[in-house]
Amino acid sequence: MIDKKVSSGISVIDNQYNGISQGMVLCLFGNHQYIKSQIVYSFINACKKNTLIVTSNKLPQKYKSDLNSDRIIFLDAISWRYKRVDNKIKIESKYFVNNLADLNNLLSKITLACKDNDSIDTIVFDSPSNLLFYSTPGKEQVYRFLELLFTYTRNKKINLLFTIHPEIHEEMVNSTMKFLSDIVLEVKKEDNSNKIRILEMIDEEFDSNWEIID
């Protein structure tokens, strides 16, 4: 039985394939943070139910000011850094972690949030790049964490989008992130235009030409 497709909110995918099946893992590459943020917001806005945002890159308050959505649940994986230098800072999210070294705890909190909120059909992870700074003994631990996370979301039919900052990683890291994903996207700014293309798409023939983002 073929899964019914849903809108991804990402034009280059929706135009070519009329959306994505539930349970897909999407990887978003690019050095331009603003363009990546716009793709992330479009992905969230296309969500039919609730979105879990695992934020290790910017504070939940920033997302709230940009999205103003009551269908977003946060797993705060960044405020602990601010709290270390200012103990008065309050962590407002129900779900949070106190560091990024304990990946088992992070995975447990993600699955707990999904169990508590069975209406979650989309997860945004922004960004696993930050995990590589804190992982011990090394990047292989992050790979294993992501493999378990992606197995969980695929099984639960939850679409997951994660962002990567390729310029700070060696090529093997970037290649591994692509390998773990079902769909790989890349964004760039060129000739004053924001552009996106598909780099990889599992079990599909795809057009890898750049498309201008409106």
Secondary structure, DSSP 8 states (H G I E B T S, - for coil): ----EE--S-HHHHHHHSSEETT-EEEEE-S-HHHHHHHHHHHHHT-SSEEEEEESSS-HHHHHHHH--TTEEEEESSHHHHHHH-TT-----SEE-S-SS-HHHHHHHHHHHHHH-TTEEEEEEE-GGGHHHH-SS-HHHHHHHHHHHHHHHHHTT-EEEEEE-GGGS-HHHHHHHHHH-SEEEEEEEETTEEEEEEEEETT-------EE--
